[in-house]
Every structure is written in structure tokens, then in C-alpha cells.
Amino acid sequence: MISATPAPPGPRRSSCDNMRTFDLSEPPVAAALDALTRISAIINTLRELDPLLEKIMDIAVETLGAERGFILLTEGPGELQPRIARNISAENIRDIASISNSVVQRVLRGGEPVIAYDAQSDEQLRGAESIIFNRIQSVACVPLAIKQKSIGAIYLDSIRRRSGFTETSMPFLTAFAHQAAIAIENAQLYEALREENRQLRKQARAASGFSEIIGQSPKMKAVFDTVNSVLDSDATVLIQGESGTGKELIARAIHYNGARRDRPFIALFCGALPETLLESELFGHKKGSFTGAIADKKGLFEAAHTGSFFLDEAGDLSMNLQTQLLRVLQEGEIKRVGETQMRKVDVRVIAATNRLLPELIKQGKFREDLYYRLNVINIFLPSLRERAKDIPLLAQHFLKKYADKNRKAIAGFTGAALDQITGYPWPGNVRELENTVARAVVFAKESYISPADLRLAETQQELSLPASLTLREMERRLVEKTLNEVDYNISQAAERLGVSRRWVHYKLKQWQNGHSRGI
């Protein structure tokens, strides 16, 4: 520590915004502790780094009665940069840091603060050119360190006013620097987390955009039109379709391209958990409400507040959970397990199901009022059988994706492989196609994917008619397969099936109407 013969300590009163004036006169300990308590309450409420540095600079200047000062922070290995200054123009900050180098470097090397009431007479400072040239009368420099690691320094000096540059201020300055360093580190960590979160959201938007949804068939164009029309709406959306058709991909596209894109997106598959755990996951629970509830827990609806919640396979919800979901949609309220109070949430609900909800309503397994609340906007995703034209496009998209991922130079599919892909019924829809192409890329030895790489069982390439299908569904699959084979030429399909064109049109209209009602 460097110190000139101090002037007799006198009363020092200063203020910082709405803080009470603080007195660093004798006895200094109680006053300093009181000041530190109030200073801590101010600087630790600020999470943004620049406003925090402004506040730290204000407190330091006003407490010592300094005329000017600046804060240096470590920007890289061994590199310090001025971040904020008082009474020093922006273009002179670097010059001042250089002028005060002798003081600052001594503090950073030794890790001890420097304070001098009369710098011109101080044996260790009066020879410094910066002290003489700038006629500095009083100077103080305090290191900023976290766990003995230097992160910067606070420098203050004065030409006329000296009242605060005394030895009695040293304990205060040291304690203040420790608090400031912790607050700065917290702000830097917050900024780093916020930047990481921004990058993750950017990646999520890129991965969930329309570029990931491949399709040029009329049915997919209709899906795109509907999605585009609901992006900036808060209306509840019900996405219907067979398993593997990409319902979550559509939900993510709606969220990440809509008005809530910068808010949370939470997804939950309802069929994966038993009712008790599912209720806790959705709505949270109170400590002690059931065995294993060792602490209060926020539910996923609360986590999705101001954002979107994707409820996959909503048809699997129990009647109890359906009632609670209805309250969310009607009142915007949830109740944690074990609590009596209601909590408000602002969430856009996007639900999906591969089940026939009207049939479940008839069986008493699904609430009709909930169905109408969910089915405000209906999006039906066609099966891959209904969009045969999109199969080559999807296959090529997945080929590029997994060839790049596996660092393999694969140009495309052989003619025989492409015929096999387009002729296969794909009961698992887009998900099955993606997995098949991913597997083929791994097994491929040549620059083109062959039928052997695809490993699709020949017997499965015929019309797949599981025993559990109803006669009506078998009829529908046969018609759809025939239409795909003739590129949706109604006359040719009717001729192959041995029926009239009018019958085919009637069936298509009947099934389309069934989709719009969730059938």
C-alpha cells in the first residue's frame, strides 16, 4: 500500500441517487458498513454490465470526492480495456489509462490498493511523469479481483478536492471493490448466458423453420397456407395426422415463425408418463403433496409462460387432466398439485393427436367442450401415402442431411432404389423414411444408395393391411394406393378399381370431411 501523510480525517458526506448521504468521518467503521450495505443493495440489483459499471463509477467518484476516474476490465489474456470513465472524454480514455499506467500496473502486480492524499509529495509517486504532468494532487486505485484472479481495476484522481483520499477510506474502498467485483462477475455471467440463450434460440428457429418441412404436393401446400395464416395469432391449434407425419415440426414452425418466437417453447408427449407424474409435470406441485415431492416445483405450463406449449398426443389425457387443461384454455389458470390457489399463465396451446377425438367423445373418453376449445384452428397432416410426389424430395433432403453428418460423399439414389422408395407404403410416414435413409447412408459403400442399402423388406412393399383395420379403413387405403399409382388421375383409378368416377369423388369428399371433423 502506498500512502502519503494523510490529512486529518474530516467529515465526508456524499450521496448517490436516492441513497442517504453517508458519513465516513470518525468513527469510520459503522458509517462505512452502513454505506456498504446500501451500496450493495444498489449494485446487486443490476444485471446489465454497462449500467452496473456506471453505478460503480458514480459511487466511487462521489464517495471519495474525486474529479475523474475510470474502470478497466480484463478483455483477454493480459489485456485491460477502459470500459467507463468520468470527466474524461471518450477519445482520452486510453490516453489517461496510459498516463496512469505507473499506478495501475503497480496495483495489478501487487494486488493491493494505492491511495495518496498528497501525490506530489509522496515518495513513491512524485517522480512519476503522469503525476507531475497532470498535476495530480490525490490518487486512488483499487484492484478488482475474484478468488485472487484479477479482472480489472478502479482508478480515481483529483487536482483540487482531496477530502476522501485518506487512509481511513482504505477499508471502505477495499470492501467496496470486493462487492463491485462480485457484481461485475455476475453481470458478465448473465450476459454470457443471455448470449448463449440467444444463439440457442437462433439455432432452434433455424431448425424449426419452414425449410425443414419439405413438400410440394397440393395437400402440403394447403398445410403451409394454414400455418402462415395463424403465425401471429394466439388461437389454439389442433394438429391431426398419423404417427410420424411431423406434427411437432409443424408446431415448432408455428412458434418460431410467430409473434412468440423469442419466448419459451415447451413440448410434452402425454403418452410417456402415468397420470400422477403427468399432472405434476404439467401443473407443478407443492412440497409434501405426495411421496417424493421434496420441494415446490414449477410445472411446464408455468415454464412456458408468455410462450407456446405443445401437447403431443392430447387424446391420451385422463378426464381429470382434460378438466385442468380446459381451465388453462378458458381462464388462463393452473393449480399446482397440493395447492388451492390459482396461478395465471399466458400460454398458446398447440395440441396434436393421431387418435379420432370424435370417436373418443362418443365413448365418453374425451370431453366435447375441450375438443372444441382445442379445435379452433385445425391442421391435418397427410400421410406419406397421400403425398407420394413428396417422397423423392424428402428422401433427397434426408440423404444430404445424413451424408453431411457422417462425412460421406453420396450423390443420390440408384433408379432401383428410388423405385423401391416410391413404391413402399411407409406406415411410419416421414419418420420411417428419415430413419431408413439415415441407415442407408451408414451402410452405403458406393456413391449412390442401392436397394441393398435401404434394407426394405420386399414383402412390406405390397399394400399393408393390418388385421386391426376396419373395412372402411381398408377401403380407404386401397383407394389411396391406387390414386398414388396413377398420379391421382381419377378416371384411371376408377377403371382400376372397377367403380365410377362419381364414386371415387364421393369417397374422397367423405374422407376429407371426416378429416376436418377429426375423423
GIKA-V479948 format. One record per backbone hydrogen bond with DSSP energy under -1.0 kcal/mol. CO is the residue of the C=O (numbers start at 1). NH is the residue of the N-H. If there is no record, write none. Layout:
CO|NH + CO|NH
//
This chain:
2|115 + 12|24 + 14|22 + 16|19 + 28|32 + 29|33 + 30|34 + 31|35 + 32|36 + 33|37 + 34|38 + 35|39 + 36|40 + 37|41 + 38|42 + 39|43 + 40|44 + 42|45 + 48|52 + 49|53 + 50|54 + 51|55 + 52|56 + 53|57 + 54|58 + 55|59 + 56|60 + 57|61 + 58|62 + 59|63 + 60|64 + 61|65 + 61|66 + 64|164 + 68|157 + 69|86 + 70|155 + 71|83 + 72|153 + 73|81 + 76|79 + 79|75 + 79|76 + 81|73 + 84|71 + 86|69 + 89|92 + 92|96 + 93|97 + 94|98 + 95|99 + 96|100 + 98|101 + 100|104 + 101|105 + 102|106 + 103|107 + 104|108 + 105|109 + 106|110 + 107|111 + 114|141 + 116|139 + 122|126 + 125|128 + 128|132 + 129|133 + 130|134 + 131|136 + 132|135 + 137|119 + 138|158 + 139|116 + 140|156 + 141|114 + 142|154 + 144|151 + 144|152 + 146|149 + 149|146 + 151|74 + 152|144 + 153|72 + 154|142 + 155|70 + 156|140 + 157|67 + 157|68 + 158|137 + 158|138 + 162|165 + 164|166 + 166|169 + 167|170 + 169|173 + 170|174 + 171|175 + 172|176 + 173|177 + 174|178 + 175|179 + 176|180 + 177|181 + 178|182 + 179|183 + 180|184 + 181|185 + 182|186 + 183|187 + 184|188 + 185|189 + 186|190 + 187|191 + 188|192 + 189|193 + 190|194 + 191|195 + 192|196 + 193|197 + 194|198 + 195|199 + 196|200 + 197|201 + 198|202 + 199|203 + 200|204 + 201|205 + 202|206 + 203|207 + 204|208 + 209|212 + 210|213 + 217|221 + 218|222 + 219|223 + 220|224 + 221|225 + 222|226 + 223|227 + 224|228 + 225|229 + 230|233 + 236|377 + 237|351 + 238|379 + 239|353 + 240|381 + 242|245 + 244|431 + 246|250 + 247|251 + 248|252 + 249|253 + 250|254 + 251|255 + 252|256 + 253|257 + 255|258 + 258|261 + 260|263 + 264|308 + 266|310 + 268|312 + 269|272 + 274|278 + 275|279 + 276|280 + 277|281 + 278|282 + 279|283 + 280|284 + 281|300 + 282|301 + 284|337 + 285|297 + 286|289 + 290|293 + 292|294 + 293|288 + 297|285 + 299|303 + 300|304 + 302|305 + 304|307 + 307|348 + 308|266 + 309|350 + 310|268 + 311|352 + 312|270 + 313|316 + 314|317 + 318|322 + 319|323 + 320|324 + 321|325 + 322|326 + 323|327 + 324|328 + 325|329 + 326|330 + 327|331 + 328|332 + 332|345 + 334|343 + 336|339 + 337|286 + 343|334 + 346|306 + 348|309 + 349|237 + 350|311 + 351|239 + 352|314 + 353|241 + 355|357 + 356|360 + 357|361 + 358|362 + 359|363 + 360|365 + 361|364 + 367|371 + 368|372 + 369|373 + 370|374 + 371|375 + 377|238 + 379|240 + 387|390 + 388|391 + 390|394 + 391|395 + 392|396 + 393|397 + 394|398 + 395|399 + 396|400 + 397|401 + 398|402 + 399|403 + 400|404 + 401|405 + 402|406 + 403|408 + 408|410 + 412|449 + 414|418 + 415|419 + 416|420 + 417|421 + 418|422 + 419|423 + 426|429 + 428|432 + 429|433 + 430|434 + 431|435 + 432|436 + 433|437 + 434|438 + 435|439 + 436|440 + 437|441 + 438|442 + 439|443 + 440|444 + 447|411 + 447|412 + 449|414 + 450|454 + 451|455 + 458|461 + 466|469 + 470|474 + 471|475 + 472|476 + 473|477 + 474|478 + 475|479 + 476|480 + 477|481 + 478|482 + 479|483 + 480|484 + 481|485 + 482|486 + 483|488 + 484|487 + 489|493 + 490|494 + 491|495 + 492|496 + 493|497 + 494|498 + 494|499 + 500|504 + 501|505 + 502|506 + 503|507 + 504|508 + 505|509 + 506|510 + 507|511 + 508|512 + 509|513 + 510|514 + 511|515 + 512|516 + 513|517 + 514|519 + 515|518
//
